[in-house]
Amino acid sequence: MIEVPKEILWDYENAPEDIGWRLQRIADFFPLYGNNPATIALLYEHRHQLKLDEATLALIEAYHAILEDEDK
């Protein structure tokens, strides 16, 4: 399960198990949190199910593209 940093869990002692909730919370603070390759891959995979503003969506897509290029 994806870890949610304690710094962004002010309203929960532990993050809910729901991956959508976890990804949304991380996306709300992206790229300050969630900028590791595994989290970026999940954010990218679920980007159309998350409530993202245009700037955050563009950042996630850019980070993902950079990681894809590095893998080549």
Secondary structure, DSSP 4 states (H G I P E B T S, - for coil): -----GGG-TT-SS--S-HHHHHHHHHHTTTTS--SHHHHHHHHHTTTTS---HHHHHHHHHHHHHHHHHH-
